[in-house]
Amino acid sequence: YRGAIVVDPARTDPDVDVGSIDLVMAPFAGPKEVTGTWEGNLAFNDSSYLWSGLIKSGVTPTGATAKTWTWTASSLTADDFEYFTDEWGDDVTSDYIIGGGGVIDSLELGFGEDLSAWTVNASLFYRDAQLGTGPTGGLNVDADPEWVYGADTVVYMDSAPGSIGITPITTAVHSATFRVNSNLDRKR
């Protein structure tokens, strides 16, 4: 995905009268905030990470070749989320920023009327950021991912709990957008 990271050190100038129009006191630090964004097309192999980061981590798929992932959020207790470590940089290794301990704050998935690949737009917040660290060695990028296409999307609508996932709505979906917010309470 492509995106950006923002590291806000939350420096604030003191609001005091020291008899000068020039700032003579050093700013003080508040709670640092590190946020980031992702955007791009959705690949099948990435979708399980997105749901693990938003609904619940630790879900193991079933099936030999075709995998089925089932996320069932708890109703009375808190679920653990997947944490992300993300890197931003280019060929200048001293320009790298690594955001660690990231959680998805909001996620939007969708496709347009052309039924092309699903798009991902996510916002995250991170525990911390390291500046100028350079890239992590040994990471591999899938050069030919299997994309999730709107044309291959099937929506099921059933009214009885025991028959959910049985009745497909065929040739009726022309576009779709799903927005999910984590509603996490940020502690500082």
N, C-alpha and C positions, 0 to 999 in steps of 0.2 A: 504494500500500500504506500501511498504517498501521504504526506501530512506535515505538520509542524509541531514543534514543542515550544512552550513559553515558560520561562523561568522568571517568576516575579519575586525578587528578594524582599518586597514589602518594606522598602526603606521610606521612612517618614521624617520630614523635618519637624523639629520641635516647635510647637506653637507657644513661644515665650517672647517677652519683650526684654531684649538685652541692650537697648539703647542704640542700635545700629540698624540701618536699612539693609546691610549686607548680612548674609547668613554667617554667623560666627560659631554656631554650635553644630557638631556633627549629627547627621541623621541617625535615628535609632532603627533597629531591625524589628519588624513584626514577624508573624508566621509566614515563612516562605511558601509560595504556592507554585506547583509545577503541573501544568496541564498540557495536553496534546490532542492531536486529531489524526484520524485515519480516513482515507477515502480511496476508492478504487472498485474494481470488479470482484465479485464473490466467487471464490473457487471452492469446490466441494471439500477439499482437505482443510480449508480454513474455517468452514462453518461450525464445526464442532468446538473449536477454540472460542469463537464468538459467543456461543451459547454457554460454554463453561465459564466464561468471564462475566456473563450477565445473569444467568439463572442459578447455576450450581456446578461446582467442580467435582472431579472424582467420578464422573460417569463413565462406565466401561461399555463399549459397544457389544452387541451380540451379532452373530452371523459369521460365516466362514469367509466368503468373498465379498458379498454385499453386506455392509455394516448398517445396523440400526442403532441409533442413539436415542435414548428416552430420558428426557430431563423432567423429573417430577419434583417441583419445589416443595419444601416442607411448609405446612400451614401454621404450626405452633412454635417452631424453633427457627433460628437463623441458619441459613446455609452458607458454607464456605464458597467463596468465589475464586476463580483462577486469577493469579497475579501475572502481570506482563512486564517484561523488560524490553524496551524498545530503543532502537538506535537511529539517530539522525546524523547524516554527514555526507561527505563527498570524497573526492580523491585526496583532499588535504586532511591527513589524520588528526592534526591538532584542532580541527574544527568540529570534531565529533561531540555529540551530546548523547548520553545514555540516561534514559528515564527508567527508574527501577521501582518496583512495588506498585505498578499501575493497575487500576481497576477501571472498568468501563462505566462511565457515568450515564451516557445515553447512546443509543444505537438506532440507526435508521437503515432498513433494507428495502429495496424495491426494484421495479423494472418498469419501463415505459411501454407505450402502445406498440412499439416495434418488436416487443417480446424478446429483446436482446438480453445480454447478461445482466444478472442482478447487480446492483451497486451497493456499496457499503459506505456509510458515513457514521463515524463514531467519535465521541469525545471521551477522553480519559483524564483521570487525575492520578498523579504519581506521588509516592512517598518522598522521593528525592531525585536529584539529577547530578550526574558527574559530567564535568566539562573537560574537553580536550583529552579524552581517554583513548581515542582511536577505535577502529572496528574490532569486534570480537572475531578471532580467527576460527576457521572451520565451519562457518555457517554456509548452508547450501540453499539456493533459491530454485524452486521448481520452474524450469524453463518452459514447460509445456503443461500448465495446469488444466484440469477439467473444470470448466466454468459452469456455474449454475445459470441456466437460461430461463427467461420468462416463458418461452414456448414449451418448455418441459414441465412447467408448474401445474400441479393439480390441487384444487381446493376441494375439501370434503365438508359437507354440511349435513349433520344428523341431529335429530331432536332427542333421541333416547341415549342415556349414558352408555348403555351396553353396545350400541351400534356406532359409536364414534369412529370415523375413518372408513366407513363402508360405502357411503353414497357420494360419488364424485360429481362436482358441477363441471360439465364438459363444455368446452368452447364458449364459456361465459366470461372468463377472466381476460380482460384486455390490458390491464395495468394493475400494479399493486404497490402499496407502501405500508410498511410496518414500522412503527416507532415505539421504542421501549426505553423508559427511564428507570434507572436503578433506585432512585430516591434514597441514596445512602446519606447518612448524617455524618458530615465531615467533622472530625474532632481535630482540634488544633492545640 
